[in-house]
Amino acid sequence: MILIKLGGSIITNKEKPLSARRKTIDNLAKSLKKIREPIIIVHGGGSYGHYWSVKYDMHTKERKYDLRGVAIVKNSMIELNKIILDSFLKNKLNPIL
């Protein structure tokens, strides 16, 4: 089994909030399709997670976070995850969340 992390700065443009690099994600999916072993894919937050975590001051220190900020970060990460899952499905991979 292989574990692969798709880094947030690779799959998103961290200079532009909430911007997925869809072509890069599609190219990664095509490359992953060639692997013949079971793989686990994880991914970073890039401009989806980091944008909101900075906005709600959640990125540098431990403390009680604003629950609204937590909900918004989670929702944003779900959005990025869906973009990745859709690309994988389009490229005939069988992702399981």
N, C-alpha and C positions, 0 to 999 in steps of 0.2 A: 504494500500500500504506500502511496506517495501523498505527502501533504504539500500543497502549493499555496502560497499567499500571493494574491494579486494586490500589489501595493496601491494605496489610495492615490499617490502622485502619478502613477502610471495610468490608472483607469479613469482619472478625473483631471481636470485642469484646476489646480489649487489656486491659481490666480483669479479665477472667475467662479464665484459661488454657484453651487448646484449645477455644474456642467460636467456631464459624463463624456468621456472620449469613446463614443460608440463604435467608431471604426476600429480603434485599438482593442476594445472589448471583443468585437467580432473576430478580429485577427487572432486574439488569444484563444477564443473558443475553437477556431479552426485548428490551431496548433495543439490544443489539448485533446482534440478528437483523435489525434494520431497516437496518443499514449494508450498502450494495451493493458496496463495494470489498473487496478482500482485506485482512484484518486479522491482526495478530499480537498476541496477548494475553500479557502477563506479569503476575505478581502478587507482592505482598510477602508477608512471613511472618506479620505480625500476631501474634496470641496463640499461634500454632503455632510459629513460628520463634523469636520473642523469649523466650518462656517458658523454653524449654530452653537457649537460648544464655546467658541470665542465670544459670540454675541451674548451668551448667557453666563460668561465668565466661569466656565466649567473645565477649562483646558489646562490650568497650571497648578491648582492646589486642591487638596482634599477638604471638603466641607459639605455641609448640607446644601444640596443643589435646589434651585428653583424647580419645582415639579413640572411646571409648564415647559421649562427649558429641556428637561429630561424627555418629556413627551415629544417635543418638536425634534430633538436630535434623533430619537428612536424612529419617528415617522420618516424623517429624511433618509435614514439608513435603510429603512424598508424600501423606499423609493429607489435608491441605488441598487439594492439587492434585486429588485424586480427587473431593472434594466439588464442586469447581468444574467438573471434567469431567462429572460426573454431571448437574449442573444444566444445563450446556450441551447435553448429549445430550437431556435431558428437554424442552428448549425448541427442539429441532430444529436445533441448530447442529452442525457437524461438526468438533469439536476434534481436533487431532493433537498428541500430546505430543512 
